[in-house]
Amino acid sequence: CSWIHKDIPEATAKAIVLGRAAIAKVLLNTPLIAGESPVTKRALVIGGGIAGIQTALDIAEAGYPVDIVEKQPTIGGKMTQIDKTFPTLDCSSCILTPKMVECAQNENITIYSYSEVEAVTGFVGNFTVKIRRKARFVDETKCTGCGVCSEKCPSKKNPNEFNRGLNNRSAIYIPFAQAIPNVPVIDREHCTKFKTGKCGVCSKVCAAGAIDYEQKDEIVTQKYGAIVVATGFDTIKLDKYDEYAYSQSKDVITSLELERIMNAAGPTKGHLERLSDGKAPKELVFIQCVGSRCSDDRGKPYCSKICCMYTAKHAMLIRDKYPDTNVTVFYIDVRTPGKNFDEFYRRAVEQYGVNYIKGQVGKVIPQPDGSLLVQGSDLIDNKQILKKADMVVLATAIEPNPDVRKIATMLTASIDTNNFLTEAHAKLRPVESPTAGIFLSGVCQGPKDIPETVAQAGAAAVKAIGLLAKDKLTTNPCTAHSDELLCNGCSQCANVCPYGAISYEEKQVNDHGIRETRRIAVVNNALCQGCGACTVTCPSGAMDLQGFSNRQILAEVDAICR
């Protein structure tokens, strides 16, 4: 280190001191022996959206068995609810459903739909996972997916979650026609049989005898070498945004609700119409960044990344199919950073005549005649705008799936203030969690569109395959260890360990001839990364780091001070 200093004699003295400190540490070195742990050659993907599907397919193509756990009755995720995809305007179902079928037919893939991860233990290469398979009350091995039970079910006034509550479904239902698995599930909250003990129509009309009212939840325990988290996203709730009249008018809808309205299988069979009276709107207003880039605690501080593009997509599709409908977009900034994205936005403005106004909307006021009065600002012309609209569409912010915090706790994975899972390194390890053996795929790590999600899913799959290809893993020799005689079992080290590497065991300890049972900290060397957080936290000095022990540090200090 002496060459960086201008004062050579002083630098030389410093170098001598540092060399003396290094020698003092080396004198106390002990052998560091790396351990080994076997690898279970099976992967788990948590989440069955496009990210989970792509990850599972890539791992399965490499020859490794993989399980998909999806909490909904079908795989597919949010992409199944989308009508068209930007910037190519491909039919979403046309590109997604073949992959869903491929998943179902691949012999290396097992789909646990309508299931949730209950518990996760173990470490990289050796995870033990409990999966709760919720009762469908339909035998999947017998059901043929004919749909007669749904047709005959008398309870038909239940909100249809797949169509965002815009129409109703029966108490026994298949979410959508191309669902995988194509097996119905009984909603016991709305089923007359479960509420009153009467009815049983579905059981009577089922020719295959697949209805089983006595079916119970099942716990499946399986071992995995790698886990990929692909839990996806949801749109934020608009309870705190009353100024947009979302709860006051049926004609104020979200972008995802518009997707279902414009879909041929949606609540209006693909016809753009007002939900209040069924009439075709002539004036449509889109409001960008509802809950995104929010400076108060109502929304999210980040940009949701996809809203500018899907709003341009909606505007183009509406202008193309309904040329006499005027479309106005209020925006803060138009962000189109992807390949062909800016050209797509320019097409909406120049070719389709969509009116973009730079400014925010302050209020949407329902009028007595059923129309909506939009009060906004035009920052370019520096003026206030009052615009009458037949329909208002809100580009709502996206957020991680609400279950992601529970999943992160089970996996001891890091999570940021917005509930997105944190990568090990933002640039060099973008699909790996700081916890070894846990990989990230899709929007659970941050907002992204479909192409970026598929790319990250492939990257996560490659990382998982690289792990599964190994027969054994070599553990880091520079790990923490506990002195049984000094440990008092206070749990402070376990509380600060970011990797969940410390547990406690009751052990027989011989303390100067006195045998007694004590609660002792035990370090899992396969999980420990040698960060040293436990050593500085331990009040009794029982935790030490191999290769960088307390004695070695003090010896270095003594050598420097001589």
Secondary structure, 3 states (H helix, E strand, C coil): CHHHCCCHHHHHHHHHHHHHHHHHHHHCCCCCCCCEEECCCCEEEECCCHHHHHHHHHHHHCCCCEEEEECCCCCCHHHHHCCEECCCCEEHHHHHHHHHHHHHHCCCEEEEECEEEEEEEEECCEEEEEEEECCCCECCCCCCCCCHHHHHCCCCCEECCCCCCCCEECCEECCCCCCCCCCCEECCCCCHHHHHCCCCHHHHHCCCCCECCCCCCEEEEEEECEEEECCCEEECCCCCCHHHCCCCCCCEEEHHHHHHHHCCCCCCCCCCCCCCCCCCCCEEEEEEEECCCCCCCCCCCCCCCCHHHHHHHHHHHHHHHCCCCEEEEEECCCCCCCCCHHHHHHHHHHCCCCEEEECCEEEEEECCCCCEEEEEEECCCCEEEEEEECEEEEEECEEECCCHHHHHHHHCCCECCCCCECCCECCCECCECCCCCEEECHHHCCCCCHHHHHHHHHHHHHHHHHHHCCCEEECCCCCEEECCCCCCCCCHHHHHCCCCCEEEEEEEEEECCEEEEEEEEEECCCCCCCCCHHHHHCCCCCEEECCCCHHHHHHHHHHHHC
